[in-house]
């Protein structure tokens, strides 16, 4: 198949990572792949020099003529069988272009943000494939009135050549951060926002630290509650055992330094990409039993599901995992195997290929 991916977002978050990983996975599976991207964006950088034919364009909004011209040019030069996009501002122009040129259209929806009534009604019907990233999200959209026949699920693909256990990186990162070899490190990666459960996790960790002198916590991120959170940590009596770093594009050193990762969110999320990245890197996970996150782990095998906001439950789970090296080792091994089976880029590429080949 000839696949034209359209993604002119300039950011570098999970949706953009999905775009790049899926495009490269489809290329590796033997399909011809082109993409319309914004110059020098993370998407552009991720695809450059990898065998994807690139066209430059931008959609500032749904009626931006620059984006429309770029997609029309790419469609006429590349002759795609499918146009594929992840970004809502591109839905309507791509729907109209695909229909006018008689090209099939696949649209991904990553976030659970409400769509305008006209968009919610027409876009899943205009697209040949309207795809969400978790069963939880599919059920939410069905409840909002979208017929089940118009919504399919495809999980986030993960590049396991990029995310993998790395003992050398582990040693270097822990040494740079002043973490001893026998310290037990719990990690958090995400926005420092109250809805992410950071205050719940901090209180649970501080209670666990009373009886675990080797326990440390690494916090990776920044956000609207950074100052309040830092003050909370400084009042805890364990400030010297909390390490806080800003988010960086390469998260592999963060995972390498960890013995376990926590996703304590108290607000519903559609998926948990950090969870599968951690498990692929050999890190067991503690996750809130909320939204699409339970779909990212095998409870009791690769990690544990916990009630959101329940400080004693999180404290006890941290104590149990930190105190059982054999359990952590077992979960580290099983996590890598499970993610390979469920989320590896070749597996998701085959599923996407079958999805596109189905009769509409």
C-alpha positions in Angstrom: 0.0 0.0 0.0 1.0 3.6 -0.5 0.4 5.5 2.7 0.4 9.3 3.1 0.7 10.4 6.7 -0.2 14.0 7.5 1.1 15.5 10.7 2.0 19.1 10.8 2.0 19.6 14.6 5.2 21.1 16.0 5.1 19.4 19.4 7.0 16.4 20.6 4.6 14.5 22.8 3.0 11.1 22.8 0.8 11.7 19.7 3.7 12.8 17.7 5.7 9.8 18.8 2.9 7.6 17.8 2.8 9.2 14.3 6.6 8.7 13.8 6.7 5.2 15.1 3.7 4.0 13.1 4.9 5.6 9.9 8.3 3.9 10.2 6.7 0.6 11.2 4.6 0.6 8.1 7.7 1.4 6.0 9.5 -1.5 7.6 6.6 -3.8 6.8 7.1 -3.1 3.1 4.7 -0.3 2.4 5.5 2.9 0.6 5.3 5.8 3.0 5.2 9.6 2.5 4.4 12.3 5.0 3.3 16.0 5.1 5.1 17.5 8.0 6.1 20.9 9.5 9.8 21.7 8.7 12.3 21.0 11.6 9.5 19.8 13.9 10.1 16.6 16.0 8.0 14.7 13.5 10.2 16.0 10.7 13.4 15.1 12.6 12.1 11.6 13.5 11.3 10.8 9.8 14.2 12.5 8.0 16.7 10.2 6.4 14.6 7.1 7.2 13.2 6.4 3.7 10.0 8.3 4.1 9.2 10.8 1.3 8.7 14.2 3.0 6.5 17.1 1.9 6.4 20.3 3.9 3.2 22.0 5.0 1.4 23.4 8.0 -2.2 23.6 9.3 -2.5 26.5 11.7 -6.2 25.6 11.7 -8.7 23.6 9.6 -8.9 26.2 6.8 -5.2 27.0 6.5 -4.6 27.1 2.7 -0.9 26.2 3.2 -1.8 22.8 4.6 -4.4 22.2 2.0 -2.0 23.0 -0.9 0.6 20.7 0.6 -1.7 17.7 1.0 -3.1 18.2 -2.5 0.4 18.3 -3.9 1.6 15.3 -2.0 -1.6 13.4 -3.0 -1.0 14.2 -6.7 2.7 13.4 -6.6 2.6 10.3 -4.4 -0.8 8.8 -5.4 -1.6 7.3 -2.0 -4.1 4.5 -1.3 -4.7 6.0 2.2 -4.3 9.3 3.9 -3.6 8.9 7.7 -3.6 11.6 10.4 -3.5 11.9 14.2 -4.5 15.6 14.7 -8.0 17.0 15.0 -7.2 20.3 13.3 -6.5 18.3 10.2 -9.7 16.2 10.3 -12.0 18.3 8.2 -9.6 19.4 5.4 -8.3 15.8 5.0 -11.9 14.4 5.0 -12.8 16.8 2.1 -9.5 16.2 0.2 -9.8 12.4 0.6 -13.4 12.4 -0.6 -12.7 14.7 -3.6 -9.7 12.7 -4.7 -11.3 9.3 -3.9 -8.5 8.4 -1.4 -9.3 6.3 1.6 -8.9 8.1 5.0 -7.8 6.8 8.4 -8.0 9.2 11.4 -6.7 8.6 14.9 -8.2 10.1 18.0 -5.8 10.1 20.9 -7.3 12.4 23.5 -10.7 12.2 25.2 -11.5 15.9 24.6 -15.1 16.6 23.5 -15.6 17.2 19.8 -18.0 19.7 18.4 -21.3 18.1 17.6 -20.9 18.3 13.8 -17.4 16.9 14.0 -18.4 14.1 16.4 -21.2 13.1 14.0 -19.7 13.5 10.6 -15.9 12.7 11.0 -16.3 9.1 12.1 -18.7 8.6 9.2 -16.6 10.4 6.6 -13.4 8.6 7.5 -13.0 5.0 6.3 -11.3 4.2 9.6 -11.8 6.2 12.8 -9.4 4.8 15.3 -8.9 5.3 19.0 -6.1 4.0 21.2 -7.8 2.0 23.9 -10.9 0.0 24.5 -11.8 2.4 27.3 -11.8 5.3 24.8 -13.9 3.3 22.4 -16.6 2.7 25.0 -16.5 6.4 25.9 -17.2 7.4 22.3 -19.9 4.8 21.8 -21.6 6.3 24.9 -21.4 9.7 23.3 -23.4 8.5 20.4 -20.9 7.3 17.8 -22.0 3.9 16.4 -19.7 1.1 17.4 -19.3 0.1 13.7 -17.5 3.4 13.1 -14.8 3.1 15.8 -11.8 0.7 15.9 -9.0 0.3 18.4 -5.3 0.3 17.7 -2.8 0.5 20.6 0.2 2.8 20.5 3.2 1.2 18.8 6.6 1.1 20.6 10.1 0.9 19.1 11.7 -1.8 21.2 15.1 -1.1 19.6 14.9 2.3 21.3 13.3 1.3 24.6 15.2 -1.6 26.2 17.1 -2.4 29.4 20.6 -0.8 29.4 22.9 -1.7 32.3 25.6 0.7 31.1 23.2 3.6 30.9 21.7 2.6 34.3 25.1 2.8 36.0 26.0 6.1 34.3 22.7 7.8 35.1 22.6 6.7 38.7 26.2 7.8 39.3 25.4 11.2 37.7 22.4 11.6 40.0 24.2 10.5 43.1 22.2 7.2 43.4 24.0 4.3 45.0 23.8 0.8 43.5 21.8 -0.6 46.4 19.4 2.3 46.5 15.8 1.5 45.4 14.5 4.1 43.0 10.8 4.8 42.4 10.2 7.0 39.3 7.5 9.3 38.1 7.5 10.8 34.5 4.8 13.4 33.6 3.4 16.8 34.2 3.7 18.1 37.8 0.0 18.6 38.0 -2.3 17.7 40.9 -4.5 15.6 38.7 -1.5 13.4 37.9 -1.6 12.2 41.6 1.8 13.6 42.4 0.8 14.7 45.9 -0.8 11.3 46.7 2.4 9.6 45.5 4.7 11.9 47.4 2.8 11.3 50.7 2.8 7.5 50.0 6.5 7.5 49.3 7.3 9.6 52.3 5.5 7.1 54.6 7.3 4.2 52.9 10.7 6.0 53.4 10.2 5.8 57.2 10.9 2.1 57.1 13.0 1.9 53.9 16.2 4.0 54.2 17.4 3.0 50.7 14.2 4.2 49.0 14.6 7.3 46.7 12.2 8.9 44.3 13.0 10.5 40.9 10.5 13.0 39.5 10.8 13.8 35.8 8.7 16.7 34.6 7.4 20.2 35.2 4.0 21.8 35.2 1.5 24.3 36.8 2.0 22.9 40.3 5.8 22.6 40.3 6.4 25.3 42.9 3.6 24.0 45.2 5.0 20.4 44.8 8.6 21.4 45.5 7.4 23.1 48.7 5.5 20.0 49.7 8.6 17.9 49.2 10.7 20.3 51.2 8.3 20.1 54.2 8.3 16.3 54.2 11.5 15.7 56.1 12.8 13.5 53.2 13.7 16.2 50.7 17.2 14.9 50.2 15.8 11.6 49.0 13.7 13.2 46.2 15.4 14.0 42.9 13.6 16.4 40.5 14.6 16.9 36.9 12.9 18.6 34.0 11.6 16.5 31.2 14.0 15.8 28.3 13.4 14.5 24.8 15.4 11.4 25.5 13.7 9.6 28.4 15.8 6.4 28.3 18.3 7.6 31.0 15.3 8.1 33.3 13.9 4.6 32.9 17.4 3.1 33.2 17.9 4.7 36.6 14.6 3.3 38.0 13.7 0.1 39.8 10.0 0.8 39.5 7.7 3.4 38.0 4.5 4.9 39.3 1.5 6.3 37.4 -0.7 7.6 40.2 -3.1 9.7 38.2 -6.4 10.6 39.8 -8.0 11.9 36.5 -9.1 9.6 33.8 -6.6 9.1 31.0 -7.1 7.4 27.6 -3.9 5.4 27.7 -0.5 5.3 29.5 2.3 5.4 27.1 4.8 5.9 29.9 3.7 2.6 31.3 4.6 0.6 28.2 7.8 2.5 27.7 8.9 1.6 31.3 8.0 -2.0 30.9 9.9 -2.2 27.6 12.9 -0.7 29.5 12.7 -3.4 32.1 10.9 -1.4 34.8 7.8 -2.8 36.6 5.0 -0.4 37.1 2.5 0.7 39.8 -0.6 2.2 38.1 -3.9 3.8 39.0 -6.8 1.5 38.1 -8.4 4.2 36.0 -9.4 4.9 32.4 -7.2 3.2 29.7 -4.2 2.7 32.0 -5.2 -0.9 33.0 -4.8 -1.9 29.4 -1.1 -1.1 29.5 0.0 -3.8 31.9 -0.6 -7.3 33.0 -1.7 -6.9 36.7 0.3 -9.1 39.0 2.7 -10.1 36.2 4.3 -6.9 34.9 3.1 -4.5 37.6 0.2 -3.7 39.9 -3.1 -1.8 39.6 -4.0 0.4 42.6 -7.0 2.5 43.7 -6.4 6.2 42.6 -5.9 8.6 45.5 -5.6 5.9 48.2 -2.4 6.8 50.0 -2.2 3.8 52.3 -2.7 1.4 49.3 0.1 3.1 47.4 2.4 3.1 50.4 1.8 -0.6 51.0 2.4 -1.4 47.3 5.7 0.6 47.3 6.8 -1.2 50.4 6.0 -4.6 48.9 7.7 -4.0 45.6 10.7 -2.2 47.1 11.2 -5.0 49.6 11.0 -7.9 47.2 13.9 -7.9 44.7 12.9 -11.3 43.3 9.4 -9.9 42.4 10.9 -6.9 40.7 13.3 -9.1 38.7 10.4 -11.3 37.6 8.2 -8.4 36.6 11.1 -6.8 34.8 11.5 -9.9 32.6 7.8 -10.4 32.1 7.2 -6.8 31.3 9.6 -6.8 28.3 8.0 -10.0 27.0 4.5 -8.7 27.4 5.1 -5.4 25.8 6.8 -7.1 22.9 3.7 -9.2 22.3 1.2 -6.4 22.7 2.7 -3.1 21.6 5.9 -3.7 19.6 5.9 -1.7 16.3 5.9 -4.8 14.1 2.9 -6.2 15.9 0.9 -3.0 15.7 1.9 -2.5 12.0 0.5 -5.9 11.2 -2.7 -5.1 13.0 -3.0 -1.7 11.2 -2.3 -3.4 7.9 -5.2 -5.9 8.4 -7.4 -3.0 9.6 -6.8 -1.1 6.3 -7.3 -4.1 4.2 -10.7 -4.9 5.6 -13.7 -4.2 3.5 -15.3 -1.0 4.5 
